[in-house]
Amino acid sequence: MTKAEIQQVKLRFGIIGNTEGLSRAIDVAIQVAPTDLSVLITGESGVGKESFPQIIHQYSRRKHGQYIAVNCGAIPEGTIDSELFGHEKGAFTGAIGERKGYFGEADKGTIFLDEVGELPLPTQARLLRVLESGEFIKVGSSRVQKTDVRIVAATNVNLMQAIADGRFREDLYYRLNTVPIQIPPLRERGEDVLLLFRKFAADFAERYRMPSISLTDDAKKVLLAYSWPGNVRQLKNITEQVSIIETNREINAAILQTYIPDQNTQRLPALLFGNKDRKGFESEREILYSVLFDMRQEVAELKKMVHNLMADKQGMAASTPATYYGNVTPVASSPSSAMPTIIHTVKSSTPHDDDIQDTEEYVEESLSLDDLEKEMIRKALEKHNGKRKSAAKDLNISERTLYRKIKEYGLD
């Protein structure tokens, strides 16, 4: 395609930028659109992957058919098969009627599967059958149905690593990845950052009925130097904040830096293991058990140090240290149980007063695992301004698991 044709596509779909990588991605999308080949769009979160399935659909022979976008990471694992393939009446508790499902609704059209890497393995097997033969079976049914659907998928995870970890089917990956389209991150798009900022500033000025903000030269340098881990979505959010809050419509570097997160800010603690072949914990609860166990050991050591200091200050004999039962191994328990109780026994005696007998102090500590899990999720959501994908990445859990935990603890 010529540059003029690509520019026309950008205007139609609201894509801002002149980077070669971005133009190449648009060119590939246009070239593959008239075919029925499956397309896999990859790129970091927030780069704007959702625009490309629409380009493919609108420039295909299916443009008059249904276009359905499905966020696979936002659908609970227990209902995703029903959402995608439909179900029969009475197939499960709550199935009071028959449901057609997205693949039935989108016949002769296009389905965009966003965050396809979050699909559970049984659903991946069903999806593979649709790709290979166009057949699927509703939940609770034994009747095979046919559908003619173009599938465009997108992901921000490394699917090859997911395959190595056993979380994604290799055969499904090659079926989806017939034509790959890579969207470059914002940090690799040079002065596109300034173009996007100007566009967002004009949009928000019109929306909120106020003069548009502009950047000084030093502020532009700050914008270009930042790595933008949240990509276009993060830039848009910051532009909106500055547009609303600042009364001065010319933004200098000092003002802009107050809105840009410190790149040196430490993230949530990560668990490091000596065994490189270890696959990790089976559940988030086991991670919390391990963290709490390490914390208790550190607290026990700290208490021991404090006791020894107190003993020295009071002239206590060096041979009468505190007795601690701190090395307690957590035992398996039900999800609703609390952490194991640790009892600290402190014996003290004074050599100058034989009439005072030894005393024992029992301090019982218990910590609700559910409360700690809820607090960690709440803090992660606050840190990322409610962005569940970023919070899930920090907590080292899937977005679907985070979604379920938010519902469970009433954090939404």
N, C-alpha and C positions, 0 to 999 in steps of 0.2 A: 504493500500500500504506500501511497505517497504521503508526505508530511501533512499536506492539506487535508487528506482523507482522515488521517489519524487525529488531526486537530478537530475535525468535525465530530468525530466520535467522542473526544474529550468534552467538547461543549455539550453534546447531547446527554451525556451521563454524569456531568459535573465533576470530571476528573481534572485536577490541577497539577501541572508539572511538565517540564520539558526534558527530563532525564532520559537518556538512551534506554536504560533498563525498563522504565515505565512504558515508553513508546513501543519497545519490542514486545512487551507483554500484551499490549492492546492489539498489535499486529497479529500475533499468534492467535488471540481470541477471535479476531475477525476471520482469519484464514480457516480455523477449525469449525466455525459456527455452522456452515452449510452441511457438514457431515453429522453422523450420529455417534461419533467417537466419544468415549468418556474422557473427561478432563479433570485433572487434579491440580488445584491452585494452592500453592504453598507460599508462606510468608509469615512474618512475625505478627503478633496480635496488634491490631490497630492500623495496619497498612492500607486497608481499604479493599480487602479481597472480595467483599460482597458486591462490588460493582461489575466484576468480570463475568459472573454467571448471567447477569442481566444482559450484558453485551452479547454473549453467546446465544442466549435465547432470542433476543430481538433480531439478530442477523441470521437466524436459522429458519427452516421451513416450518418450525413449530411455533412461530411467534404468535399465531392466533390461538394456540392451545394454552392450557394452564401453566403458570409458573409458580411453583411452591418452594419457599425457602424454609428449611428445617434446621433449627439449632440442636444438633444431637447432644450437646453437652448440657442442655437445659431441661431435657426430658428424663424423668426418673427411670432407672433401669427396669423396674417392674412393669412399666406401661409403654415402653418405647416400641415394642413389637406391635402392640395394638395401634399406636399412633401411625406407624409407617404402613402396616399391612392390613389393618382393620381387625375386627373380631365379630364372632357370631353372638347372638343373644344367649346369655347364660354361660358364656365361656369362662367367666370368673366372677367373683363377688363384685357386684356393682355394674355388671354388664347387662343393663336392663333392656337394651335394644341392640340392633345390628349397627356396626360402624364400617364404613367403606375403607378408610385409611388413605394416606397420602398417595400411595402408589396406584390406588384405584381412582382417586380423584384426578391425578395428573396424567391419565392416559392420553396419549398423543401430545403431551407437553413436556415440560422440563422440571426436574426436581434438583434443588441445590441443597446438598448435605453439608452444612457448616459444622466444623469441629468433628469431622468424621472419625478422627482418631479416638474419640471418646466412646464410640459404639462398643457395647459388650460383645464378647466373642460369639454367643448364639445368634445375635442379630447380624453380625458380620457374615455368618454362614447363610442366612436368609438373603442378605443383600447380594452375595456372590451368585446365588441362584438366579436372581432377577437379572443381573448383568450377563450371565451366560445364556439364559434361555427365555428371559422375559416372563418367568413363572413365579408365582408366590402363593402361599396358603394363608388364609386368615387364621388368627388365633381361635382355637376351638373348632376349626373346620377341617375336613379331610378332602375338600374339593379344591383342585388346582385351578388357579385363575391366571389369565394372561394379561399383560400390560405392555404398552409401547411407550416407554419413558426414556428420555435422555437424562443421564445422571452427570451432574457436575458437583464435585466434592472439593472441600477446602479444609486445610488444617494448619495449625501453627506449631505442631509438635513434629519431632523427627520420627517419621514412621519406620525408618530402617532400624532405629534404636528400639522402637516399640515392638518390631518384629523379633529382634534379638531377645527382648525381655519376655516374649510370649504374650504380648498384649494386643497384637494385631496380626491378622492372617497375611502371609506372604502372597498367596494366590490372589487375594482381594486387592492387595496393594498394586500388583501388576495389571489387574483388570481396570482399576481406577486411574492408574497412571499412564494410560495410553498416550495422552498428550499432556505433558507437564507445563505449567505456567508459574514462573517464579516472580513474585512481586518484591521489589527491592525495599529495604527498610528506609525510613526517613533520613537516617544519618548518612546514607549513601546517595542522597538525592541533591546534595549541594544547595544551590539557591532556590530550589523548589520550596524550601522552608519559608523563605520570605514571601513567595507568591501565595502560599497557602495562608500565611498569617494575614496578608493583605485582604484575601478573599473572606476569611472568617471574620475579620474586623469589620468589613463592609456589611456582611450579613447580620452581625449582631447589632450594628449601628441602626440598620433598618428595622430589625425586630424590636429593639428597645427604644426606638425613636430618640436617638442621641447622636452627637457627632462621632465620626469614626476615629479610632485611635491610630497613631502612627509611631514609627520607631526612629530614634536617633541613630547615627552611624555606629556609636559604641554599643547600642542595644542590638543592632543587627549582627554585630560580631558575636555577642553573647548567644543569640539565637542559632547562629551557624556553628558555634563551638560545642553546643550541648549535644549529647548523644541520643536523646529522645527515645528512651526504652519503650515508651507507650506509643511511639510513632504518631501518625496523623491524629488519632483520637486524643492523645495527650496534648498535642499542640492546640487542637480546637478547644479543649477544656480550659487551658491556660489563657488563650485569647479571650474567651468568654468571661473569665474571672477578671482579667485586667479591664475589659470593656465596661463591666458593671461597677467595679469598685473604685477605680482611679478617676478623680475629678480632672486632673491634668491630662489632656488628650494626646500630648507628646510624651512618649514613654522612653526614658533613658535607661542605661544599663543597670544603674542602682535599683531603680524601681522594678525592672524586669526580673532581676535576680532574686527578689523577694518572693516571686511566684514560681520560680524554677527550683525543684528539689535539689538538695545537695547530693552530688554524685558520689561523695565519699561516705554518705550515710550507711551505716551497717544494716544489713538485712537481718531477719530473724535467724537465730542460731541454727546451724546445720549439724547433723549427726555424721560423724566420720567413723569409719570402721577400718580396722587393720586388714580384714580379709577382703580383697578386691573382688572376689568372686561372689560375695554375698549379695543376694537379690534384694535384701531389705526386709522390713517387717511386713507381716501379712495384713496388718490393719493399723489405722491411726492410733487406736487404743494402746497397742503394744509400744508404739513410739512414745506415747505419753508415759507409760509405765517406766520405760528406760530412762527418760529425762528426769522423772520424779525420783527414781531410785538413786541416780547420780546426785541429785540435789540433796537428798536426805543424807547421803554419805558425807557430802561437804558440810552440811549443817552439823552433823555429829562431830566432825573434826574441829569445827569452829567452837562448838560448846566445850570440847575437851581443852582447847587452848585457853578459853576464857576461865574455865575452872582452875587450870594450873596457875594462871595469873592471879586469881583471887586467893588461891592457896598460898602462894608466895607472899602476897601482901599481908595476909593474916598470920603469917608465921607457921603455917601448917607444915607438918612433916612431909618430906618429899615422897615418903613411902606410902602415902594414903591418897593416891590419885582417884579420880572419879571412875566408876565402872559404867561403861556404856555398852548397850546392846544395840549398836547402830547398823551392823552388817546384816540386815534382814533382807532376804530375797523375796521379791513379790511373788505371790502364788496366783495361779489362774483363778479368776472369779468371773461372775456374771457381769454383764455390762452395767448393771445398776448398782453394783457394789462399790464400796469405797476402797481406798488404798489400804494395805495392811497397816495395823497399828504398831507403833514403835514405842517401847517403854524404856525410858532412861532412868537408871537407878544411881543415885548419888549418895555415897556414904561419907560422912564427915565425923571427925573426932578431934578433940582438943587435948593435947598431952597435959595441959596445966589444970584440967578440971576432970578428975576421975569420976565424979558423981554424975556427969552428963553422959548418958549412954549414946551409942551410935544411933543415928537416925537415918531412915531411908525415905527418899522422896520419889514418888512415882508420878511421872508426867506423861499423860496419854495424849497422843496426837493422832488425828485422823484428817484426811483430806479427800473430799469428794472428787473423784475423777471427772464426773460429768460437769461439775462447777468449773474445774480448771480448763476442760476442753471448751466449754462455752466461753470462758474469758479469753482464751487464746484466739478463738474465732472472731470474737467481738473486736479485739485489738487489731487483728489483721485486716478486718473490714474497715475500721477507722483509719488505719494507716493508708489504705488505698482508696479512701473516699467512697466506699461501698462497691468498688469494682471487684466482682466475685472471681473473675479469672485471675487477676493479679494476686488476690488474697489466697486463692487455692494454690497458686504456684509457690507463694511464700510458705504455706503450711505443708507443702509437699503432698497434697492430696488432689484428687480429680475435682473438677468443677461440679460434676454431678454429685459427688460425696458431700462437697461443701453446701450445695443447694439443699440436700437432704438434711444436713445438720442444722442449717439456718431455720428450716421449717420445724425441725424437732425441738429446737431451743427457743423458738419464737423470736428470732433475731431480725425477721424481715419487717 
